[in-house]
Each structure stands twice: as C-alpha cells, then as structure tokens.
C-alpha cells in the first residue's frame, strides 16, 4: 500500500501562524535542525560511498 503524504482532510488554514499557540522558550525549529543535520550526514556518507547524489 502506497502512503499518501497528503491527508485528504488536510486543512491548509491550520498552517496559518496566527492560529498557532506560541509558548515562550519553545524551540520551534529543533526538528528542522535535526533533519538538516541528518541530511548533511547522509550526504557525506553517500559521497564517501561513491554514490552520486546530484
């Protein structure tokens, strides 16, 4: 079964920052930083293995 990345009940209005709950001191980009670090590590491993990632 193929996973559909877009939920058919997805509400794009939920992405509106004015509708979010903000918490003082919350690190809202920690997941983004982790993903960037993982991608950088993966890219380096692929280059070392001789895999073209262009």
Biopython code that builds the backbone (N, CA, C, O; Angstrom):
import numpy as np
from Bio.PDB.StructureBuilder import StructureBuilder

atoms = [
    (1, "UNK", "N", (0.842, -1.183, 0.000)),
    (1, "UNK", "CA", (0.000, 0.000, 0.000)),
    (1, "UNK", "C", (0.887, 1.245, 0.000)),
    (1, "UNK", "O", (1.772, 1.376, 0.845)),
    (2, "UNK", "N", (0.658, 2.130, -0.915)),
    (2, "UNK", "CA", (1.418, 3.377, -1.027)),
    (2, "UNK", "C", (0.899, 4.380, -0.007)),
    (2, "UNK", "O", (-0.307, 4.593, 0.111)),
    (3, "UNK", "N", (1.817, 4.991, 0.723)),
    (3, "UNK", "CA", (1.432, 6.009, 1.705)),
    (3, "UNK", "C", (1.158, 7.326, 0.984)),
    (3, "UNK", "O", (1.975, 7.788, 0.187)),
    (4, "UNK", "N", (0.019, 7.918, 1.266)),
    (4, "UNK", "CA", (-0.327, 9.221, 0.695)),
    (4, "UNK", "C", (0.151, 10.298, 1.669)),
    (4, "UNK", "O", (-0.383, 10.409, 2.773)),
    (5, "UNK", "N", (1.150, 11.093, 1.274)),
    (5, "UNK", "CA", (1.700, 12.079, 2.196)),
    (5, "UNK", "C", (0.742, 13.223, 2.519)),
    (5, "UNK", "O", (0.948, 13.946, 3.493)),
    (6, "UNK", "N", (-0.297, 13.392, 1.712)),
    (6, "UNK", "CA", (-1.229, 14.487, 1.964)),
    (6, "UNK", "C", (-2.557, 13.906, 2.434)),
    (6, "UNK", "O", (-3.244, 13.218, 1.678)),
    (7, "UNK", "N", (-2.906, 14.177, 3.654)),
    (7, "UNK", "CA", (-4.171, 13.730, 4.218)),
    (7, "UNK", "C", (-5.304, 14.401, 3.463)),
    (7, "UNK", "O", (-5.284, 15.621, 3.297)),
    (8, "UNK", "N", (-6.296, 13.644, 2.999)),
    (8, "UNK", "CA", (-7.404, 14.271, 2.264)),
    (8, "UNK", "C", (-8.185, 15.265, 3.122)),
    (8, "UNK", "O", (-8.891, 16.122, 2.592)),
    (9, "UNK", "N", (-8.059, 15.151, 4.445)),
    (9, "UNK", "CA", (-8.746, 16.083, 5.340)),
    (9, "UNK", "C", (-7.834, 17.228, 5.770)),
    (9, "UNK", "O", (-8.149, 17.962, 6.707)),
    (10, "UNK", "N", (-6.712, 17.377, 5.086)),
    (10, "UNK", "CA", (-5.743, 18.419, 5.413)),
    (10, "UNK", "C", (-6.374, 19.797, 5.259)),
    (10, "UNK", "O", (-7.028, 20.085, 4.257)),
    (11, "UNK", "N", (-6.172, 20.631, 6.251)),
    (11, "UNK", "CA", (-6.711, 21.984, 6.238)),
    (11, "UNK", "C", (-5.539, 22.955, 6.170)),
    (11, "UNK", "O", (-4.859, 23.180, 7.171)),
    (12, "UNK", "N", (-5.300, 23.527, 4.998)),
    (12, "UNK", "CA", (-4.137, 24.408, 4.839)),
    (12, "UNK", "C", (-4.247, 25.647, 5.710)),
    (12, "UNK", "O", (-3.242, 26.316, 5.951)),
    (13, "UNK", "N", (-5.425, 25.965, 6.183)),
    (13, "UNK", "CA", (-5.576, 27.119, 7.071)),
    (13, "UNK", "C", (-4.916, 26.851, 8.423)),
    (13, "UNK", "O", (-4.585, 27.790, 9.148)),
    (14, "UNK", "N", (-4.721, 25.570, 8.770)),
    (14, "UNK", "CA", (-4.083, 25.221, 10.037)),
    (14, "UNK", "C", (-2.616, 25.635, 10.036)),
    (14, "UNK", "O", (-1.991, 25.707, 11.094)),
    (15, "UNK", "N", (-2.070, 25.904, 8.870)),
    (15, "UNK", "CA", (-0.679, 26.323, 8.775)),
    (15, "UNK", "C", (-0.509, 27.815, 9.009)),
    (15, "UNK", "O", (0.617, 28.312, 8.996)),
    (16, "UNK", "N", (-1.567, 28.517, 9.214)),
    (16, "UNK", "CA", (-1.511, 29.958, 9.423)),
    (16, "UNK", "C", (-0.894, 30.256, 10.794)),
    (16, "UNK", "O", (-1.486, 29.909, 11.816)),
    (17, "UNK", "N", (0.291, 30.895, 10.834)),
    (17, "UNK", "CA", (0.962, 31.141, 12.118)),
    (17, "UNK", "C", (0.119, 31.901, 13.135)),
    (17, "UNK", "O", (0.301, 31.717, 14.339)),
    (18, "UNK", "N", (-0.791, 32.741, 12.686)),
    (18, "UNK", "CA", (-1.618, 33.489, 13.633)),
    (18, "UNK", "C", (-2.560, 32.569, 14.406)),
    (18, "UNK", "O", (-3.076, 32.949, 15.457)),
    (19, "UNK", "N", (-2.785, 31.371, 13.893)),
    (19, "UNK", "CA", (-3.668, 30.426, 14.561)),
    (19, "UNK", "C", (-2.938, 29.464, 15.474)),
    (19, "UNK", "O", (-3.572, 28.606, 16.089)),
    (20, "UNK", "N", (-1.648, 29.576, 15.580)),
    (20, "UNK", "CA", (-0.866, 28.664, 16.405)),
    (20, "UNK", "C", (-0.799, 29.138, 17.835)),
    (20, "UNK", "O", (-1.023, 30.313, 18.127)),
    (21, "UNK", "N", (-0.492, 28.225, 18.717)),
    (21, "UNK", "CA", (-0.254, 28.571, 20.118)),
    (21, "UNK", "C", (1.259, 28.659, 20.304)),
    (21, "UNK", "O", (1.971, 27.679, 20.083)),
    (22, "UNK", "N", (1.737, 29.795, 20.698)),
    (22, "UNK", "CA", (3.167, 30.003, 20.891)),
    (22, "UNK", "C", (3.481, 29.943, 22.380)),
    (22, "UNK", "O", (2.766, 30.521, 23.199)),
    (23, "UNK", "N", (4.539, 29.251, 22.717)),
    (23, "UNK", "CA", (4.947, 29.105, 24.110)),
    (23, "UNK", "C", (6.315, 29.746, 24.272)),
    (23, "UNK", "O", (7.252, 29.433, 23.538)),
    (24, "UNK", "N", (6.416, 30.639, 25.234)),
    (24, "UNK", "CA", (7.696, 31.306, 25.487)),
    (24, "UNK", "C", (8.770, 30.265, 25.775)),
    (24, "UNK", "O", (8.569, 29.359, 26.584)),
    (25, "UNK", "N", (9.894, 30.401, 25.116)),
    (25, "UNK", "CA", (11.008, 29.486, 25.324)),
    (25, "UNK", "C", (10.926, 28.203, 24.506)),
    (25, "UNK", "O", (11.831, 27.370, 24.564)),
    (26, "UNK", "N", (9.844, 28.041, 23.744)),
    (26, "UNK", "CA", (9.700, 26.838, 22.914)),
    (26, "UNK", "C", (10.673, 26.873, 21.749)),
    (26, "UNK", "O", (10.840, 27.908, 21.102)),
    (27, "UNK", "N", (11.311, 25.755, 21.482)),
    (27, "UNK", "CA", (12.242, 25.668, 20.358)),
    (27, "UNK", "C", (11.485, 25.093, 19.175)),
    (27, "UNK", "O", (11.339, 23.877, 19.049)),
    (28, "UNK", "N", (11.006, 25.971, 18.314)),
    (28, "UNK", "CA", (10.139, 25.557, 17.224)),
    (28, "UNK", "C", (10.889, 25.063, 15.995)),
    (28, "UNK", "O", (10.267, 24.594, 15.041)),
    (29, "UNK", "N", (12.198, 25.159, 16.004)),
    (29, "UNK", "CA", (12.945, 24.710, 14.839)),
    (29, "UNK", "C", (13.894, 23.565, 15.170)),
    (29, "UNK", "O", (14.750, 23.227, 14.353)),
    (30, "UNK", "N", (13.763, 22.965, 16.340)),
    (30, "UNK", "CA", (14.647, 21.871, 16.731)),
    (30, "UNK", "C", (14.535, 20.702, 15.751)),
    (30, "UNK", "O", (15.548, 20.115, 15.370)),
    (31, "UNK", "N", (13.328, 20.366, 15.349)),
    (31, "UNK", "CA", (13.136, 19.274, 14.393)),
    (31, "UNK", "C", (13.775, 19.589, 13.052)),
    (31, "UNK", "O", (14.357, 18.716, 12.408)),
    (32, "UNK", "N", (13.664, 20.838, 12.638)),
    (32, "UNK", "CA", (14.275, 21.261, 11.383)),
    (32, "UNK", "C", (15.792, 21.121, 11.462)),
    (32, "UNK", "O", (16.424, 20.622, 10.530)),
    (33, "UNK", "N", (16.370, 21.560, 12.569)),
    (33, "UNK", "CA", (17.818, 21.436, 12.747)),
    (33, "UNK", "C", (18.241, 19.978, 12.709)),
    (33, "UNK", "O", (19.245, 19.644, 12.080)),
    (34, "UNK", "N", (17.500, 19.112, 13.368)),
    (34, "UNK", "CA", (17.825, 17.682, 13.375)),
    (34, "UNK", "C", (17.765, 17.100, 11.970)),
    (34, "UNK", "O", (18.620, 16.301, 11.589)),
    (35, "UNK", "N", (16.759, 17.497, 11.201)),
    (35, "UNK", "CA", (16.620, 16.996, 9.834)),
    (35, "UNK", "C", (17.765, 17.477, 8.951)),
    (35, "UNK", "O", (18.285, 16.717, 8.134)),
    (36, "UNK", "N", (18.157, 18.734, 9.114)),
    (36, "UNK", "CA", (19.278, 19.273, 8.325)),
    (36, "UNK", "C", (20.563, 18.544, 8.683)),
    (36, "UNK", "O", (21.345, 18.197, 7.797)),
    (37, "UNK", "N", (20.790, 18.307, 9.970)),
    (37, "UNK", "CA", (21.994, 17.583, 10.398)),
    (37, "UNK", "C", (22.005, 16.163, 9.837)),
    (37, "UNK", "O", (23.040, 15.687, 9.372)),
    (38, "UNK", "N", (20.860, 15.487, 9.879)),
    (38, "UNK", "CA", (20.770, 14.123, 9.351)),
    (38, "UNK", "C", (21.017, 14.104, 7.840)),
    (38, "UNK", "O", (21.700, 13.214, 7.334)),
    (39, "UNK", "N", (20.467, 15.078, 7.126)),
    (39, "UNK", "CA", (20.665, 15.142, 5.674)),
    (39, "UNK", "C", (22.126, 15.402, 5.337)),
    (39, "UNK", "O", (22.655, 14.828, 4.385)),
    (40, "UNK", "N", (22.783, 16.263, 6.111)),
    (40, "UNK", "CA", (24.195, 16.550, 5.888)),
    (40, "UNK", "C", (25.033, 15.299, 6.116)),
    (40, "UNK", "O", (25.947, 15.003, 5.346)),
    (41, "UNK", "N", (24.712, 14.567, 7.180)),
    (41, "UNK", "CA", (25.445, 13.328, 7.477)),
    (41, "UNK", "C", (25.219, 12.286, 6.383)),
    (41, "UNK", "O", (26.161, 11.613, 5.964)),
    (42, "UNK", "N", (23.988, 12.152, 5.925)),
    (42, "UNK", "CA", (23.673, 11.199, 4.863)),
    (42, "UNK", "C", (24.389, 11.564, 3.571)),
    (42, "UNK", "O", (24.925, 10.691, 2.889)),
    (43, "UNK", "N", (24.399, 12.836, 3.236)),
    (43, "UNK", "CA", (25.081, 13.284, 2.019)),
    (43, "UNK", "C", (26.564, 12.939, 2.079)),
    (43, "UNK", "O", (27.130, 12.463, 1.095)),
    (44, "UNK", "N", (27.199, 13.178, 3.229)),
    (44, "UNK", "CA", (28.603, 12.847, 3.386)),
    (44, "UNK", "C", (28.859, 11.355, 3.248)),
    (44, "UNK", "O", (29.832, 10.951, 2.611)),
    (45, "UNK", "N", (28.007, 10.540, 3.831)),
    (45, "UNK", "CA", (28.155, 9.084, 3.738)),
    (45, "UNK", "C", (27.989, 8.614, 2.298)),
    (45, "UNK", "O", (28.707, 7.727, 1.838)),
    (46, "UNK", "N", (27.032, 9.220, 1.590)),
    (46, "UNK", "CA", (26.835, 8.840, 0.192)),
    (46, "UNK", "C", (28.032, 9.222, -0.656)),
    (46, "UNK", "O", (28.436, 8.460, -1.534)),
    (47, "UNK", "N", (28.603, 10.387, -0.408)),
    (47, "UNK", "CA", (29.794, 10.820, -1.153)),
    (47, "UNK", "C", (30.959, 9.872, -0.888)),
    (47, "UNK", "O", (31.677, 9.499, -1.816)),
    (48, "UNK", "N", (31.154, 9.478, 0.378)),
    (48, "UNK", "CA", (32.228, 8.556, 0.727)),
    (48, "UNK", "C", (32.028, 7.196, 0.063)),
    (48, "UNK", "O", (33.000, 6.520, -0.272)),
    (49, "UNK", "N", (30.787, 6.797, -0.125)),
    (49, "UNK", "CA", (30.484, 5.510, -0.763)),
    (49, "UNK", "C", (30.522, 5.605, -2.280)),
    (49, "UNK", "O", (30.359, 4.596, -2.965)),
    (50, "UNK", "N", (30.735, 6.805, -2.815)),
    (50, "UNK", "CA", (30.800, 6.981, -4.258)),
    (50, "UNK", "C", (29.441, 7.059, -4.928)),
    (50, "UNK", "O", (29.328, 6.835, -6.133)),
    (51, "UNK", "N", (28.422, 7.373, -4.166)),
    (51, "UNK", "CA", (27.067, 7.472, -4.713)),
    (51, "UNK", "C", (26.837, 8.924, -5.131)),
    (51, "UNK", "O", (27.004, 9.851, -4.339)),
    (52, "UNK", "N", (26.447, 9.097, -6.402)),
    (52, "UNK", "CA", (26.175, 10.433, -6.932)),
    (52, "UNK", "C", (24.813, 10.898, -6.414)),
    (52, "UNK", "O", (23.795, 10.257, -6.673)),
    (53, "UNK", "N", (24.798, 11.988, -5.697)),
    (53, "UNK", "CA", (23.548, 12.481, -5.134)),
    (53, "UNK", "C", (23.114, 13.821, -5.739)),
    (53, "UNK", "O", (22.470, 14.636, -5.080)),
    (54, "UNK", "N", (23.480, 14.027, -7.001)),
    (54, "UNK", "CA", (23.066, 15.271, -7.643)),
    (54, "UNK", "C", (21.727, 15.132, -8.309)),
    (54, "UNK", "O", (21.229, 16.091, -8.899)),
]
sb = StructureBuilder()
sb.init_structure("model")
sb.init_model(0)
sb.init_chain("A")
sb.init_seg("    ")
for serial, (resi, resn, name, xyz) in enumerate(atoms, 1):
    if name == "N":
        sb.init_residue(resn, " ", resi, " ")
    sb.init_atom(name, np.array(xyz, "f"), 0.0, 1.0, " ", f" {name:<3s}", serial, name[0])
structure = sb.get_structure()
